Amino acid sequence: MIEYPKWRRPFVSSGTKRLALIFALNLVVVQSHADLSLTEDQKRNYIASLDTSQVEAIREYINNCLSGFDGIGYPCEVDPEHEGKSIKEQPRDHVDGRFALLRIDPFSSGGEIYVVMFQNPPHLVVHIWVYELGGVRPVIRSFLVDKMSSGKRLKIARSLQPYLREDWFTR
C-alpha cells in the first residue's frame, strides 16, 4: 500500500535534488491568496523537472486511459482490490486536463511518487507512483487522490495563478 508523502518532507531522487513547489505550498499557509513568483532559475529547474520520461509517462498514461485504450489495467481501470483508486473512478472532468507538478518523493518500494494538481476545478491533487520497469521504461503503478480539503486545494490553486494556465507550467 502506498503511503501518502508528507508535504514538507525533503526529497532526493537518484542523488539529485529536484525542484518542488514546496515553497509555494508553504506560502499558501502564510499568505492567503498570494501569487507565486518564480525566478528565472526556478522556472528553468521546474521546466526541467517536467521534461522527464516519468512526467511524459504520466501524461501519456492518463491520455490513453481517458481515450479508452484496451487492456491498460489498474490504475486506469477499476480494480476491486483498490476501490476508489483508479482514474476511471474519478469524475472525468476532474482528471481530464493538464496538471502541474507539485513535488516528487522517493518511494520505499522503488520508483517515485509524483504529486500533481490538475488545472481544472476542483483542482484534484493526486499521488502517482512511477516505477522504472527494468530500470528503463517508466510505468504508472498507482493513482491516489489526496484527501486534502477542497478549501486547501483552492488556496494552492490560487497561489499557483497565473502559472496554472500556462502550457510551460503544466503537462
N, C-alpha and C positions, 0 to 999 in steps of 0.2 A: 504494500500500500504506500502510496506517495504521501509524504508529509508536506504540508504547506510550508514554504520557506518563510522565515521571519523577514519583515520588510526592511529592517535596518541592519541585517547581518551582512558583514563584508563578504565578498566572494572573490575567488581566484579560479580561473579556468586555464588548465594547461600551463600553470606557472605565470600566466599573463593576466594582469588586471584588465577587466573590460569596463567600459563606461556603463553606468547605470544611472537612472534618473532618480536615485535616492534623494539627492538634494532637492529635487522638485517635490517629492512627497513630503520631505521634512518642512519645506517652505509652506506647503499647503496647511500644515498643522499650525504654523506660527502666523502666517499672513493669509487671512481669509481672502480668497478670490484674486490673489496676486498672480500676475502673468509670469511665466518662467522666462528667463532671459539667458540665452546661451552665448558664450564667447565663440569666436571662430574655431578655436582649438576644440572646444567641447562639441561643436557642431560636426567637425571633421571626425572626431572619435566616435560620436554617436552614429553617424552615417556608416563608418567602418564596421560598427557592431551590427548594423542591419545588413550590410553587404557580405553575408556569410552563407555558406551552404546550409547551415542549420535554419536560419531565418527563411531562406528560399524554400527549404523543405516544408516548413510550417505553412507558408503561403500556398505552395503547390498542393499540399495535403488538404487544406481547408477548401481550396477551389475545387479539387477533384471530388471531395466528399459532397459538397453542395451541388455539384454538377451531375451527381448520380452515378459515378463510376461504380461498376460492379465489383464485388469481392474485395472491397477496400478494408472491411472488417472494423474492429474496435481500434481506436476511439471514435471513428466516424459513425459506425453502425451501433445500434442499441445492443448491449450485452447484459444479460440478467445478472452476471456477477459484478457488474459495475453500474448498477442502476443510477440514472440521472447524470452519468459522467461521460456521455457521448455528445458529439457535435450535433447529431440529428435530434437529440432530446431537448436542445435549446431552441427557443423561438428563432426562426430563420433570420429575422431582421436584427437579432442581437449579434449574430456571428457572420452575417453576410456583409462584408465590407472590409475596409483597410484597418490595420491595427498599428499601434505604437509599441515599441519595446520598452518596458519599464525597468526590467532587471534580468540578470542571468545568474543562476546559482548552481554550483556543482551538486550532483545528486549521488548519494552514497551507493546506489545500485548501479552506477555508471551513467555516463551522459550528463546532461544539464537540464535544469528547469528554466524555461523561458517564461517570464511573466509579461503578458501583453494586455493592452487595453484596446478594445475596439472603438473606432472613432465615432460610431453612431450611437445615439442614446438607446439603451440606458448605460452605455459605456461599460459593457461587461469586461471584467478583469479575469483572465484565465491563466492557469499554470499549465504549461505544456512540457511534457518530458520528451526530450530529443536524445536519442541514443545512436551512437555511431555503429552501424551494423558492420562487423568485420573491420572496424576502425576506418572505414572508407566512406560509407554512404549513410547520411543521417536518416533515421526512421522515427516517426512520431509514435510514442508509446502510450501517452495518456493526455487527457484534456479535462482538467478540473477547474470548475468555475469557483472563483474566490467567494467567500461568504461575506465579503465586505458590504457594509450598508450602502444603500443607494445614495444617501447623502454624502458619504465619504468618496464614492466613485465620482459623483458630480463635482465635488471640490477638486479632486485630482484632475478631472477633465477640464475644468475651468482654468486650473493653473497651467495646463498644457496648451491653452489657446495662445496665439493663433496657430501654433505648430501642428496641432492635431489634424488640421485640414490640409496641411502641406504634404505633397507627394514625397518629398525628400525625407520627411519625418516618419512616414508610415509605409507599410508594405501591404 
